[in-house]
Amino acid sequence: MKCIVLGCGTVGTTAALILAKSGIFSEIRLGDANIEAAKRAAEMCQLNEDATFKCDASDIDNVANLIKDADVVLNCVGPFYEYGPKLLRAAIKAGVNYVDICDDYDATVEQLKMDEDARRADISAVIGMGSSPGLANLLAKYAAQHLFEETEAIDIYHAHGGEPTEGAAVVKHRIHSMEMDIPVFLDGEFKSVRLFDESGKALEEEFEFPMIGKYWVYAYPHPETITLPKYISGVKRVTNLGLVLPPEYAELIKTLVRISMTRSAPIKVEDQEVDPLEFAVAFILSKREELLKKAGITEPMGCVTVAVRGKKDGKMMRYYFSLASRGMGMGEGTGIPAAIGAMLMGMGKVKGKGVLPPEACIDPVDALQLAQKILQAIGVERIPLIVEVEDENGRREIEYREVFPQLG
């Protein structure tokens, strides 16, 4: 069985390392626009150089030809608002099962429109199989299935930062997320807010993340807000709020977006034409190290918390599920779930054909058990899952095995 990983950045390389060691696939191939990046990833995965190929993600026909012999293709090429729909289209054209980590709302909307085409091609396409979206969706699904008689609200919070490096595609994704209408599901209806308008400010709140600390978070245009209401029966509210750390770094990005620098037309500086977006991205990245040092952040850190409120035995309760870590960053936080999606696809545990978010086609227990095995294989004793419950006695931490006995 062959798996192809497209995109050999931090996330793609982490996923490829896990897939190469999984034993599920007899062949792993790595594609990237930068063939040297693919070769470096192959060396880390102890794969031969001939397991790599150069891939232009904007050329749908060429990509389809390159992946046509695969059983599963895992797409880690960003930014997803540019390449997500294109590479899904290539997978459909090639008739190959597909997994990605798309976290752009508008790209997700375009991908969902391809559902019928994917069904006709007889493929399964799991979109948004990262941390948020991805494991966040599956934790919400688990709570709705196993913990509540009625599910009322799902609020997703995330904060992360401190990765050793950060690329331009990541910064452009954040800028893109701040400029657009942000989807939310409030009072049983799909609505949209704008980050800098009163509608967006009304959702901002201070949230305490286990292991990470207390921070103000703001609305993010993540796909969970449009997919979870379709698959979690009766839910009336779904939001996604987050920030990048340190807060000063997030504020720098927000300021450049607020003054419209990132959307301005090219300008002439002396004899050279400058693209304000490219300048803004370069300036943001040039300040990153200084701001991390000032904030005292010396290692990757991150947390995704899924807060699910509902009725249990006639009483209203809220469970908080937090995947938190220090020392592991976006590579592990997104790369591990991506690998899990590809592995479950290869194991035949993705149910259904068409274009599907994780909650539509993956059993949360399958994903969490696989996550635990992967982490134990790399020396992490247990899945970094913190469970808290809020009832009439307030918010308190409980033993996660009480809620997830399947994790042993």
C-alpha positions as CSV (number, residue, x, y, z in Angstrom):
1,M,0.0,0.0,0.0
2,K,1.4,3.4,-1.0
3,C,1.0,6.7,0.7
4,I,2.2,10.0,-0.8
5,V,2.8,13.1,1.4
6,L,2.6,16.4,-0.4
7,G,4.4,19.3,1.4
8,C,7.7,18.6,3.3
9,G,7.6,21.5,5.8
10,T,7.5,20.9,9.5
11,V,4.1,19.4,9.6
12,G,4.5,17.2,6.5
13,T,7.9,15.9,7.6
14,T,6.5,15.0,11.1
15,A,3.6,13.2,9.5
16,A,5.9,11.4,7.1
17,L,8.2,10.2,10.0
18,I,5.2,8.6,11.7
19,L,3.8,7.1,8.5
20,A,7.2,5.6,7.6
21,K,7.4,3.9,11.0
22,S,3.7,2.8,11.2
23,G,4.1,-0.4,9.1
24,I,0.7,0.3,7.5
25,F,2.2,1.5,4.2
26,S,4.7,-0.5,2.2
27,E,5.8,2.6,0.3
28,I,6.0,6.3,1.3
29,R,6.8,9.0,-1.3
30,L,7.4,12.6,-0.6
31,G,6.6,15.5,-2.9
32,D,7.4,19.2,-2.6
33,A,7.9,22.3,-4.9
34,N,11.4,22.4,-3.3
35,I,13.0,19.1,-4.1
36,E,15.8,19.7,-1.5
37,A,13.1,19.9,1.2
38,A,11.7,16.6,0.0
39,K,15.2,15.0,0.1
40,R,15.8,16.3,3.6
41,A,12.5,14.9,4.8
42,A,13.3,11.5,3.1
43,E,16.7,11.4,4.9
44,M,15.0,11.9,8.2
45,C,12.5,9.2,7.4
46,Q,15.3,6.9,6.3
47,L,13.9,6.7,2.8
48,N,15.9,6.6,-0.4
49,E,16.3,9.7,-2.5
50,D,14.2,8.2,-5.3
51,A,11.2,8.3,-2.9
52,T,11.1,12.0,-3.6
53,F,9.7,14.1,-6.4
54,K,9.2,17.7,-7.3
55,C,5.6,18.8,-7.3
56,D,4.0,22.1,-8.5
57,A,0.9,22.2,-6.3
58,S,-0.8,24.7,-8.7
59,D,-0.7,22.3,-11.6
60,I,-3.7,20.0,-11.0
61,D,-3.1,17.8,-14.0
62,N,0.5,17.3,-13.2
63,V,-0.2,16.5,-9.5
64,A,-3.0,14.0,-10.5
65,N,-0.5,12.2,-12.7
66,L,2.1,12.1,-10.0
67,I,-0.2,10.7,-7.4
68,K,-2.4,8.3,-9.5
69,D,-0.7,5.1,-8.3
70,A,-1.1,6.0,-4.6
71,D,-3.7,4.5,-2.2
72,V,-3.7,7.5,0.1
73,V,-2.4,11.1,-0.5
74,L,-1.8,13.3,2.5
75,N,-1.8,17.0,1.7
76,C,0.3,19.3,3.9
77,V,0.8,22.1,1.4
78,G,-0.1,25.6,2.6
79,P,-1.6,28.1,2.5
80,F,-4.7,26.0,2.2
81,Y,-6.9,28.9,0.9
82,E,-4.7,28.7,-2.2
83,Y,-3.8,25.0,-2.5
84,G,-6.5,23.0,-0.6
85,P,-9.2,23.0,-3.3
86,K,-6.6,22.5,-6.1
87,L,-5.0,19.4,-4.5
88,L,-8.3,17.9,-3.6
89,R,-9.4,18.4,-7.2
90,A,-6.1,16.6,-8.3
91,A,-6.9,13.7,-5.9
92,I,-10.5,13.4,-7.4
93,K,-9.0,13.4,-10.9
94,A,-6.6,10.7,-9.9
95,G,-9.2,8.7,-8.1
96,V,-7.0,8.6,-4.9
97,N,-8.2,8.7,-1.3
98,Y,-7.2,12.0,0.3
99,V,-6.5,13.5,3.7
100,D,-5.5,17.1,4.5
101,I,-5.1,19.6,7.4
102,C,-7.0,22.4,5.8
103,D,-8.0,25.0,8.5
104,D,-9.2,27.8,6.1
105,Y,-12.9,28.3,6.2
106,D,-13.3,29.5,2.6
107,A,-11.1,26.7,1.3
108,T,-13.3,24.2,3.2
109,V,-16.4,25.7,1.6
110,E,-14.9,25.1,-1.8
111,Q,-13.9,21.6,-1.0
112,L,-17.3,20.6,0.3
113,K,-18.7,21.7,-3.0
114,M,-16.7,18.8,-4.5
115,D,-18.5,16.1,-2.5
116,E,-20.5,14.8,-5.4
117,D,-17.4,14.7,-7.7
118,A,-15.5,12.7,-5.0
119,R,-18.4,10.3,-4.7
120,R,-18.5,9.7,-8.4
121,A,-14.7,9.1,-8.2
122,D,-15.5,6.6,-5.4
123,I,-13.0,8.2,-3.0
124,S,-13.0,9.3,0.6
125,A,-11.6,12.7,1.2
126,V,-11.1,13.7,4.9
127,I,-10.6,17.5,5.1
128,G,-9.3,19.3,8.2
129,M,-7.6,16.5,10.0
130,G,-5.2,18.5,12.1
131,S,-5.6,19.7,15.7
132,S,-8.2,22.4,15.2
133,P,-10.0,21.4,13.0
134,G,-9.4,17.7,13.4
135,L,-9.0,16.2,16.9
136,A,-11.1,19.1,18.2
137,N,-14.1,17.9,16.0
138,L,-13.6,14.3,17.2
139,L,-13.5,15.3,20.9
140,A,-16.8,17.2,20.4
141,K,-18.3,14.2,18.7
142,Y,-17.2,11.9,21.5
143,A,-18.9,14.2,24.1
144,A,-22.1,14.3,22.1
145,Q,-22.2,10.6,21.6
146,H,-21.1,9.3,25.0
147,L,-21.5,12.0,27.7
148,F,-24.7,14.0,27.0
149,E,-28.3,13.2,26.2
150,E,-28.5,16.7,24.6
151,T,-25.6,18.8,23.3
152,E,-26.1,22.5,23.4
153,A,-22.8,24.3,22.7
154,I,-19.3,23.6,21.5
155,D,-16.7,26.3,22.0
156,I,-13.1,25.7,20.8
157,Y,-10.2,27.6,22.1
158,H,-6.6,27.4,20.9
159,A,-3.2,29.1,21.7
160,H,0.2,28.2,20.4
161,G,3.6,29.6,19.7
162,G,7.3,29.3,20.1
163,E,8.1,27.0,17.2
164,P,11.7,27.1,16.2
165,T,10.8,28.5,12.8
166,E,7.8,29.9,11.2
167,G,7.2,30.2,7.4
168,A,5.6,32.9,5.3
169,A,2.7,30.6,4.5
170,V,1.8,30.4,8.2
171,V,1.8,34.2,8.6
172,K,-0.2,34.6,5.4
173,H,-2.8,32.2,6.7
174,R,-3.2,34.3,9.9
175,I,-3.5,37.5,7.9
176,H,-6.1,35.9,5.6
177,S,-8.0,34.7,8.7
178,M,-8.2,38.2,10.1
179,E,-9.4,39.9,6.8
180,M,-12.4,37.8,6.1
181,D,-15.9,37.3,7.4
182,I,-15.7,34.8,10.3
183,P,-18.4,32.1,10.4
184,V,-20.0,31.3,13.8
185,F,-23.1,29.3,14.8
186,L,-25.1,31.2,17.4
187,D,-28.7,30.6,18.6
188,G,-29.1,27.8,16.1
189,E,-28.2,29.9,13.1
190,F,-25.1,30.4,10.9
191,K,-23.9,34.0,11.1
192,S,-20.7,35.9,10.3
193,V,-18.7,38.4,12.3
194,R,-15.7,40.7,11.5
195,L,-12.6,40.6,13.7
196,F,-12.3,44.4,14.1
197,D,-16.1,45.2,14.2
198,E,-18.3,45.1,17.3
199,S,-19.7,41.7,16.1
200,G,-16.2,40.2,16.4
201,K,-15.2,42.0,19.6
202,A,-18.4,40.8,21.3
203,L,-17.0,37.2,21.1
204,E,-13.6,38.0,22.6
205,E,-13.0,36.5,26.0
206,E,-10.2,35.7,28.5
207,F,-9.6,32.0,28.7
208,E,-7.3,30.0,30.9
209,F,-5.5,27.2,29.1
210,P,-4.0,24.3,31.1
211,M,-0.2,24.4,31.1
212,I,-0.1,27.6,29.0
213,G,-1.8,30.3,31.0
214,K,-4.6,32.9,30.7
215,Y,-5.0,34.9,27.5
216,W,-7.5,36.9,25.5
217,V,-8.7,35.0,22.5
218,Y,-10.5,36.3,19.4
219,A,-12.7,34.8,16.7
220,Y,-11.1,32.6,14.1
221,P,-12.6,31.5,10.8
222,H,-12.1,27.8,11.3
223,P,-14.2,25.2,9.6
224,E,-15.6,23.6,12.8
225,T,-18.2,26.3,13.0
226,I,-19.8,25.2,9.7
227,T,-19.3,21.4,9.9
228,L,-20.1,20.5,13.5
229,P,-23.7,21.9,13.5
230,K,-24.4,19.5,10.5
231,Y,-23.2,16.4,12.4
232,I,-23.9,17.1,16.1
233,S,-27.6,16.9,16.5
234,G,-29.4,19.7,18.4
235,V,-26.3,21.9,19.0
236,K,-27.2,25.6,19.2
237,R,-23.8,27.2,19.4
238,V,-20.3,26.5,17.8
239,T,-17.5,29.0,18.1
240,N,-13.7,29.0,17.5
241,L,-11.5,31.5,19.4
242,G,-7.7,31.6,19.6
243,L,-4.5,33.5,19.3
244,V,-0.8,33.0,18.4
245,L,1.7,33.5,21.2
246,P,3.1,35.8,22.5
247,P,0.1,38.2,22.4
248,E,2.4,41.0,21.3
249,Y,3.2,39.0,18.1
250,A,-0.5,38.5,17.5
251,E,-1.1,42.2,18.0
252,L,1.6,43.1,15.5
253,I,-0.1,41.0,12.9
254,K,-3.5,42.4,13.8
255,T,-2.2,46.0,13.6
256,L,-0.8,45.5,10.0
257,V,-4.2,44.0,9.0
258,R,-6.2,46.7,10.7
259,I,-4.4,49.5,8.8
260,S,-5.0,47.6,5.5
261,M,-1.3,47.2,4.7
262,T,-1.8,43.6,3.8
263,R,-4.5,44.5,1.2
264,S,-2.9,47.5,-0.4
265,A,-1.8,47.6,-4.0
266,P,1.9,47.5,-4.9
267,I,3.7,50.8,-4.3
268,K,6.9,52.2,-5.7
269,V,9.7,52.8,-3.2
270,E,12.4,54.8,-5.1
271,D,13.0,52.6,-8.2
272,Q,11.6,49.4,-6.8
273,E,8.0,48.2,-6.7
274,V,7.1,46.7,-3.3
275,D,4.1,44.4,-2.5
276,P,2.8,45.6,0.9
277,L,1.7,42.1,1.8
278,E,5.1,40.6,1.1
279,F,6.7,43.4,3.1
280,A,4.3,42.9,6.0
281,V,5.0,39.2,6.2
282,A,8.8,39.8,6.1
283,F,8.5,42.5,8.7
284,I,6.4,40.3,11.0
285,L,8.9,37.4,10.7
286,S,11.8,39.8,11.3
287,K,10.2,40.8,14.7
288,R,9.2,37.3,15.8
289,E,12.5,36.3,17.6
290,E,12.6,39.6,19.5
291,L,9.0,39.3,20.7
292,L,9.5,35.6,21.7
293,K,12.5,36.5,23.7
294,K,10.8,39.5,25.4
295,A,7.9,37.2,26.4
296,G,10.3,34.6,27.8
297,I,9.0,31.9,25.4
298,T,12.0,29.5,24.8
299,E,10.2,26.4,23.6
300,P,7.2,25.4,21.5
301,M,3.9,25.5,23.6
302,G,0.3,25.1,22.7
303,C,-3.1,24.0,23.8
304,V,-6.5,23.3,22.1
305,T,-9.4,23.2,24.5
306,V,-12.8,21.9,23.4
307,A,-15.6,23.0,25.8
308,V,-18.8,21.0,25.3
309,R,-22.0,22.0,27.2
310,G,-25.0,19.8,27.4
311,K,-27.5,17.9,29.6
312,K,-26.7,14.8,31.5
313,D,-29.3,13.1,33.7
314,G,-31.3,16.3,33.4
315,K,-28.5,18.6,34.6
316,M,-26.5,21.1,32.6
317,M,-22.8,20.3,32.6
318,R,-19.7,21.4,30.6
319,Y,-16.7,19.2,29.8
320,Y,-13.4,20.8,28.8
321,F,-11.0,18.6,26.8
322,S,-7.5,20.1,26.5
323,L,-4.7,18.8,24.4
324,A,-1.8,20.8,25.9
325,S,2.0,20.5,25.7
326,R,5.3,22.3,26.2
327,G,8.2,21.3,24.1
328,M,6.1,20.1,21.2
329,G,4.9,22.6,18.6
330,M,2.9,22.8,15.3
331,G,4.9,19.9,13.8
332,E,3.6,17.4,16.4
333,G,0.3,19.2,17.1
334,T,-0.8,19.1,13.5
335,G,1.5,16.4,12.0
336,I,0.4,13.6,14.4
337,P,-3.3,14.1,13.7
338,A,-2.5,14.3,9.9
339,A,-0.7,11.0,10.1
340,I,-3.5,9.5,12.1
341,G,-6.0,10.4,9.3
342,A,-3.8,8.8,6.7
343,M,-3.3,5.7,8.8
344,L,-7.0,5.3,9.5
345,M,-7.6,5.7,5.8
346,G,-5.1,3.0,5.0
347,M,-6.6,0.7,7.7
348,G,-10.0,1.1,6.1
349,K,-11.4,2.9,9.2
350,V,-12.7,6.0,7.4
351,K,-16.4,5.5,6.8
352,G,-18.1,6.9,3.8
353,K,-17.3,8.4,0.4
354,G,-17.2,12.0,-0.7
355,V,-15.7,15.1,1.0
356,L,-16.0,14.7,4.7
357,P,-14.9,16.5,7.9
358,P,-13.4,14.2,10.6
359,E,-16.6,14.1,12.7
360,A,-18.5,12.7,9.7
361,C,-16.4,9.6,9.1
362,I,-13.9,8.8,11.9
363,D,-14.6,7.1,15.2
364,P,-13.1,9.4,17.9
365,V,-11.9,6.3,19.9
366,D,-10.0,5.0,16.9
367,A,-8.2,8.3,16.5
368,L,-7.4,8.7,20.2
369,Q,-6.1,5.2,20.6
370,L,-3.9,5.6,17.6
371,A,-2.6,8.9,19.0
372,Q,-1.7,7.2,22.2
373,K,0.2,4.5,20.4
374,I,2.1,7.0,18.3
375,L,3.1,9.1,21.3
376,Q,4.2,6.0,23.3
377,A,6.3,5.0,20.4
378,I,8.2,8.3,20.5
379,G,8.6,8.1,24.3
380,V,5.6,10.0,25.5
381,E,4.0,8.0,28.3
382,R,0.4,9.1,27.7
383,I,-1.7,11.3,25.5
384,P,-1.5,14.9,26.8
385,L,-5.2,15.1,27.4
386,I,-6.5,17.1,30.3
387,V,-10.2,16.7,31.2
388,E,-12.2,19.1,33.4
389,V,-15.8,19.1,34.3
390,E,-18.0,22.1,35.2
391,D,-21.1,21.4,37.2
392,E,-22.8,22.8,40.3
393,N,-19.5,22.4,42.1
394,G,-17.5,24.5,39.6
395,R,-14.8,23.6,37.2
396,R,-12.4,20.9,38.3
397,E,-10.0,18.4,36.7
398,I,-10.9,14.8,36.6
399,E,-9.0,11.6,35.7
400,Y,-9.3,11.4,31.9
401,R,-9.8,7.6,32.0
402,E,-13.1,8.2,33.7
403,V,-14.3,9.8,30.5
404,F,-12.2,7.8,28.1
405,P,-12.0,4.3,29.5
406,Q,-11.1,3.0,26.0
407,L,-7.6,4.6,26.5
408,G,-6.8,2.2,29.3
